[in-house]
Amino acid sequence: MTVRGETKQVIVPFEFLGTFDMGRTVKAGFLGEFSIDRTMFGINYDEEGTNVDKIVRIRLALEMNESRN
């Protein structure tokens, strides 16, 4: 993950939410969530944490499609 020019390796655990058959396409859903310490990416403003917490939670919702020919 790269934020403001700082690159760090992160591991994102994903939960498989299931599939939905839409006829010509099958969709699969996944949800991932992880936290980062924003100061490790050089984001050091707002030291009091009044607007942005030091630890930031990131949630990813992915939908993947399989096309049927």
Sequence and secondary structure as in RCSB ss.txt:
>XXXX:A:sequence
MTVRGETKQVIVPFEFLGTFDMGRTVKAGFLGEFSIDRTMFGINYDEEGTNVDKIVRIRLALEMNESRN
>XXXX:A:secstr
 EETTEE      EEEEEEEE SSEEEEEEEEEEEEEGGGGT    TT SSS SEEEEEEEEEEEEE  
